[in-house]
Amino acid sequence: SPIMAKLFSDKAQTVLTFLQAHEGENLTSKDIAAALDIEGRSITGVLNGLQRKGLVVREVVEDQKDKLIRLTADGINADPNADKE
């Protein structure tokens, strides 16, 4: 049987899983990068990819320099371990 390609890269899986576990917390990309020990440049790319898929949004919050990373409804329900259809 052909090997199924994963829908998410390993880093994207890790980030999505982390965000789902911490749903509702005020997390910036810096927080996520620090928690998961991912480089700043790398986390930006991962979040851009998740945003393109409609799984996260970057929310501007008053009095906060960095945008907060929020899961969309699709992001909350997404399976980080999903295979590509």
C-alpha positions in Angstrom: 0.0 0.0 0.0 1.3 3.5 -0.8 2.7 5.5 2.1 0.2 8.2 2.9 1.7 11.7 3.0 1.0 13.5 6.2 -1.1 16.6 5.9 1.1 18.5 8.4 4.9 18.7 8.7 6.3 17.4 12.0 6.7 21.0 13.3 3.2 21.9 12.2 1.8 18.8 14.0 3.6 19.7 17.1 2.4 23.3 17.0 -1.2 22.4 16.2 -1.2 19.8 19.0 0.2 22.3 21.5 -2.3 25.0 20.5 -5.2 22.5 20.9 -3.9 21.5 24.3 -3.7 25.2 25.3 -6.9 26.4 23.6 -8.1 29.7 25.1 -4.8 30.8 26.5 -3.2 34.0 25.3 -0.2 32.7 23.4 2.1 34.7 21.0 4.3 33.1 18.4 7.2 33.8 20.8 5.5 31.8 23.6 4.8 28.9 21.3 8.4 28.9 19.9 9.8 29.0 23.5 7.5 26.3 24.8 8.3 24.0 21.9 12.0 25.0 21.4 11.4 26.0 17.8 13.4 28.8 16.2 11.7 32.1 15.6 12.0 32.0 11.8 10.7 28.4 11.8 7.6 29.2 13.9 6.7 32.0 11.6 6.7 29.6 8.6 4.7 27.0 10.5 2.1 29.5 11.6 1.9 31.0 8.1 1.1 27.5 6.8 -1.5 26.8 9.5 -3.0 30.2 8.7 -3.2 29.5 5.0 -5.0 26.3 5.8 -7.5 28.3 7.9 -6.6 26.7 11.2 -5.1 29.7 13.0 -5.6 33.4 13.0 -3.3 36.1 14.3 -5.3 38.4 16.6 -4.3 42.0 17.3 -4.9 42.8 20.9 -4.9 46.2 22.4 -1.9 47.0 24.7 -0.1 43.9 23.4 2.8 44.3 21.0 2.7 40.7 19.7 -0.3 39.3 18.0 -2.1 36.4 19.8 -2.3 33.1 18.0 -5.8 31.7 18.0 -7.2 28.5 16.7 -10.2 28.8 14.3 -13.1 26.3 14.7 -11.4 24.2 12.0 -8.1 24.4 13.9 -9.8 23.2 17.1 -11.3 20.3 15.3 -8.3 19.5 13.0 -6.5 16.1 13.4 -2.8 17.0 13.6 -2.0 13.4 12.6 -4.3 13.4 9.5 -3.1 12.1 6.2 -3.7 13.9 2.9 -6.8 12.8 1.1 
